[in-house]
Amino acid sequence: CHCHDDLRPAATSRDSRDHHDNDNDDQPRPTHHQPTSQQPSLRQPPTMIVSIAEEMNPTRRNTMEDVHAAHPPGSWGAPNDRATFLGVYDGHGGRLIADYLEEHLDDNVAMEWAYAESEQRKKQGEMMNDDGQQQQQQSKKRRLGEGRNKENSSDNNNQSTKSKSEIFEQEGEIIQKALERAFLLTDMQSKMDGITTSGATVVCCVVIPKFSPNGKHLTSISIHAANAGDARAVLSSRTARPLQKLCSESSSNPTKKSSSTSSSNESSTLPNPELPNELPIHHGTPAVRITHDHKSSDRKEIARIEASGGIMIRGRVLGVLAVARSLGDHGLKEYVIGRPYLSSTMVRIQNDDSDLNDDDDANASEKEQSPTVLAATAPPFTDGEFLIVACDGLWDVMRDQEAVDFVRNHVNEHGKGSREKVASFLIEEALRRGSADNITVIVYWL
């Protein structure tokens, strides 16, 4: 098992290519960095703690077709210099497209993110111009003694109390737009660059911590996820829930937003009939699936494929692929699309220190009642919450909750120092359970 376990400061340069699995590469693995002792501030992003492991599984596979990316804040060109990028690319039919994604997908996410923000600023500028004209009219009415009532004050108060929720929703809309565009753009670019025979299932997450205005306290963590295929991201958190308003509906209409619980999250705690029932599932910390598996057995995906003129043969798309969405696979692109499932999730943190900004406390009650934001109690900088990003080599033999329980139990037994190596132990467990595929696992500690 090739294991890369990292405790890397955010200032580390972009180095995911150094983690790239290469049988001919005899270079030493990156050395461990010690965590910074400084408090996170507005000018210094927090330390990034991530455990990464990959395994070719040579008894079952002749080649390693998985690739991963883990870019710390400030290293990959994102408009927000606190944002971390995590990605797992599970290739099939060769690793050309997986290597291509490692080289280009995060760059395209950063580029499309910047473009989406510029679009938003332009839209806001137009709205401000419209608001300015309305304010001029209202000012004229007030001078004439009209329009003086308490409704204006009440409306202004409502806008101020909802501002943080609206800001997060706006962030989710911008980054989801960037992720979707980046998936589709990278897919088209790979075809233009002549990569036509291989494909990859893809999962990536953009993780952004939010701090109080003085920069001393973590107040929340937002996670924006996208996937195509059966690579998956699962969050372990007592305090997080997906913002359903910003979750793609897993249906034949991939762009439609759902205000109710999405089927991907509903299914995250349901047993997979294909898995052996080895261990009892216990729910000390809930596993929250923030992606959706696009398998060829999904009824809605089958309906979409058949509506496009495709057929299912022996449970595979045209008898070839066992997944209904991927990047690459251009010979099947009419049926195996690259449009991703999208979600945004917030881990809300309440810090008891007295010097927190009053505005955070003032909005707490409103956020508890909001349908899109969950306010919950958690110790400062979370009590060991984490995100698992992995290919189907793990998920074929472990349920979401089993993987979360395994990681948490391992750390509880061996101490926080074991966080840096837990991905390799998760892979060992998957091998013990009989995984027949390449396995790549990223465990990112929030």
C-alpha positions, 0 to 999 in steps of 0.5 A, spaced: 500 500 500 503 506 497 501 511 503 502 518 503 500 521 509 500 529 510 500 534 515 501 540 511 501 548 512 497 552 507 503 555 504 506 549 501 506 549 494 502 545 489 505 538 490 499 533 488 504 531 482 509 528 487 503 524 490 502 521 483 503 513 483 509 511 479 512 505 478 518 508 476 519 513 481 524 512 486 524 519 489 522 519 496 515 521 499 514 528 501 517 529 508 512 531 514 511 538 516 509 540 523 503 543 525 503 551 526 503 553 533 500 560 531 492 561 531 489 562 524 488 569 522 485 573 516 492 573 513 494 566 515 490 560 513 490 554 518 494 548 517 491 542 512 491 535 515 490 530 510 491 523 510 492 520 503 493 513 501 493 509 494 493 501 492 494 498 486 491 491 489 496 487 484 492 481 486 486 483 482 489 489 478 495 489 473 495 497 473 494 503 477 488 507 474 487 512 480 489 519 481 488 524 486 489 531 488 490 535 494 491 542 494 492 546 500 489 553 501 493 559 496 496 553 492 491 552 486 489 559 484 482 559 487 479 566 488 479 565 495 486 563 498 483 559 504 480 554 499 482 547 499 481 542 493 480 535 494 479 530 488 479 523 486 479 520 479 478 513 478 480 511 471 478 506 466 480 503 460 487 506 461 489 512 466 490 518 460 484 521 462 485 521 470 492 524 468 489 529 464 484 531 470 489 531 475 493 536 470 487 541 468 480 540 472 482 544 479 485 549 474 479 550 470 475 550 477 479 556 479 478 559 473 471 558 472 470 560 479 473 567 478 469 568 472 462 566 476 464 571 481 465 576 476 458 575 473 456 576 480 459 582 481 456 585 474 449 582 476 450 586 483 452 592 480 446 592 475 442 591 481 445 596 485 443 601 480 436 599 480 436 600 487 439 607 487 434 609 482 428 606 487 432 610 493 432 616 489 424 615 488 423 613 496 427 619 498 423 624 494 417 621 497 420 622 504 421 629 502 414 630 500 412 627 507 410 620 504 412 613 505 414 614 513 412 607 516 415 602 520 415 597 515 422 600 512 425 599 518 423 592 519 425 590 512 432 593 513 432 589 519 430 582 516 435 583 510 441 584 515 439 578 519 439 574 513 445 576 510 450 571 512 445 565 510 444 569 503 452 570 503 453 562 504 447 561 499 451 566 494 457 562 495 454 555 494 451 558 487 457 561 485 462 555 486 457 550 484 456 553 477 464 553 477 464 546 478 459 544 473 462 548 468 469 546 470 467 538 469 464 540 462 469 544 460 475 539 462 471 533 458 470 537 452 478 539 452 480 532 453 476 530 447 480 536 443 486 533 446 485 526 443 483 522 449 478 518 446 478 511 449 479 512 456 474 515 462 474 516 469 469 517 475 470 523 478 469 526 485 472 533 488 470 538 494 472 545 495 473 546 503 472 553 505 473 555 513 470 561 515 473 565 521 470 571 526 472 578 523 478 578 528 480 572 525 481 568 531 475 563 531 473 558 526 465 559 525 463 555 520 466 550 514 463 550 507 464 544 503 462 544 496 462 537 492 461 535 485 461 528 482 460 524 476 460 516 477 461 512 483 467 516 486 464 518 493 465 523 498 462 522 505 462 527 511 463 525 518 459 530 522 455 531 528 453 538 526 453 538 519 447 538 514 447 539 506 443 545 504 438 542 500 436 548 497 443 548 493 443 540 492 442 537 485 436 533 485 438 526 483 434 525 477 433 525 469 433 533 470 440 534 473 440 541 473 434 542 477 434 544 484 431 541 490 428 544 496 427 537 499 431 531 501 435 529 495 435 521 494 443 521 495 443 523 502 436 519 503 440 513 501 447 514 505 444 510 511 441 505 507 444 498 507 447 496 500 444 489 498 451 488 495 455 489 501 457 483 506 453 484 512 460 483 516 459 489 522 453 492 525 452 499 523 453 504 529 451 511 529 456 515 534 457 520 528 452 520 522 455 519 516 453 524 511 453 523 503 454 529 500 455 526 493 450 521 489 452 515 485 451 514 478 451 507 477 448 503 471 443 500 476 440 507 478 433 507 475 433 514 473 439 514 470 437 508 466 430 512 464 435 518 462 439 513 457 434 510 454 430 517 453 437 518 449 436 512 445 441 508 449 440 501 451 442 497 457 445 490 456 447 486 462 446 491 467 451 496 463 450 502 458 451 499 451 454 493 455 460 496 456 460 501 462 457 500 469 457 507 471 452 512 468 456 518 468 463 520 467 468 524 464 472 521 458 468 515 455 467 520 448 465 514 444 459 513 449 458 521 451 451 521 448 449 516 454 454 517 459 454 524 460 459 528 464 454 533 468 456 532 475 451 532 481 452 538 486 451 539 493 453 545 498 454 543 506 455 547 512 459 545 518 456 550 523 461 551 529 459 555 536 465 557 540 463 559 547 469 564 547 467 571 549 470 575 544 466 572 538 463 578 534 456 580 537 454 579 530 455 572 530 451 571 536 445 575 534 444 571 528 444 564 532 437 564 533 435 566 526 440 560 523 437 555 527 430 556 524 433 557 517 431 551 513 438 552 509 443 553 515 443 548 521 446 552 527 449 547 532 454 546 538 461 544 537 468 545 540 472 550 537 475 547 530 471 541 531 472 535 535 475 531 530 470 531 524 473 529 517 471 528 510 472 521 506 473 522 499 474 515 495 473 511 489 469 505 489 474 501 491 473 503 498 465 504 497 464 497 494 466 493 500 464 499 506 458 502 507 458 510 508 457 509 516 462 503 516 467 507 513 466 513 518 466 509 524 472 505 522 476 512 522 473 514 528 474 508 532 481 508 529 483 515 532 480 514 538 484 507 540 490 510 537 490 517 538 490 524 534 497 522 532 494 516 528 490 521 523 496 522 519 496 514 517 488 513 517 487 512 510 492 507 509 489 503 515 482 504 511 485 501 505 487 495 509 480 494 511 478 494 504 483 489 502 481 485 507 474 485 505 475 483 498 476 489 494 477 487 487 479 494 484 484 500 485 483 504 491 484 511 493 482 514 499 483 521 502 481 523 509 481 530 510 480 533 517 476 539 518 
